[in-house]
Amino acid sequence: MAMLEYSEIRERKIIIHEDEPCEVQEAHVARTQQRKPQNQVKLKSLLSGRTWNTVFHASDKADEAEISKKDVKFLYANKGEFWFCDPENPKDRFQLKEGILGDTVIKFLQPNSNVTALVWNNDDVEQIISVKLPVKMEFLIKEAPPSIKGNTANGGGKVAILENGTKIQVPFFIEAGDKVRINTETGDYVERVTE
């Protein structure tokens, strides 16, 4: 396990703090004239999902979490239960809780699609702590209000419903039945997919 100095604790690093893996969401090293430098950090627990602010001083160190990645296949969701399996072995099924997945991941999960699981190696016990979607994914538009002639020249957009029930803002020219590419990190429309 790598030890990080206080100034090496930066955004997107995953450290062990209070005996749990935490992702650094914000970090700012402040150096004032009279005081020693300190790193003001916002952490998010990858187990419970809670966030809090803390300070690391020049003498502090933090363990970098041993994180590995593996592909898993999302099968289905039912009554708040999210079921996955190993892509190589469909019989090896397991369930993940909503708190681990997070709202943005749940919004864009598609049945039978592969996602990347972040696995924390805690004393030889592997535990999935987070799931990452591909940055861009394709969805079918299930419902979209009709375009009104003349509206498309102004830009702007309308609200459409994806095949999984998620509502997103799309340009006026998108219609029901179109396939679109979505940025899963921002939830924004990227482009219409033409085949």
C-alpha positions, 0 to 999 in steps of 0.5 A: 500500500502506497503512503501519500504525503499531505500534498499528494492527496488530490482529486480522484485519488482513493485513500483510506480514511477512518478505516474506509475507502474515500474518494477525494472530491476536492483538495486545496493546499493552503499556504499562509505566512504565519502557519504551516501549509495544510491540505483542505480536502472534501472526501466521499466514503465509497462504502456509505456515500457520506461526504465530509471536509477534513484537513491534512497537515504537513506531518500527515500521511494517508494510505492509498487504497488498493483498488482494482478494476473488473468488468461486470455485467448488469442483469436487471433491477427489481424493487431496489435490488440491482443484480450483476454477474461475471461476464464470463460466468453468468451463474456467478451472480451478485447484488449491489445496493443503491448506495454503492451505485449512486443516482447517476449510475442507476439512471443510465444502467442498461440490462445486459450491458458491461460496466466497470466495477472498482474493487477494494482489496481489504485484507485479502477480501475483495469488496466492490465499492463503486461502479463506473459506466462508459463515458458515452452510451447509446439509448433509444428515445421512447417518447419525445414531443413532436417538433414544431416547424420553425422551432429547430432554427433557434437551437434550444431543446425539449424533454425526451424519455429514454428507453429506460425511463430517464428524462433528458434534454434533447434538440428539437429534431430528435423524435421517438425511435431515434437512437442517441448518444449520452454523456453518462458523467454529465447526463447531457445529449451528445449526438444522434446515432446514424447507422 
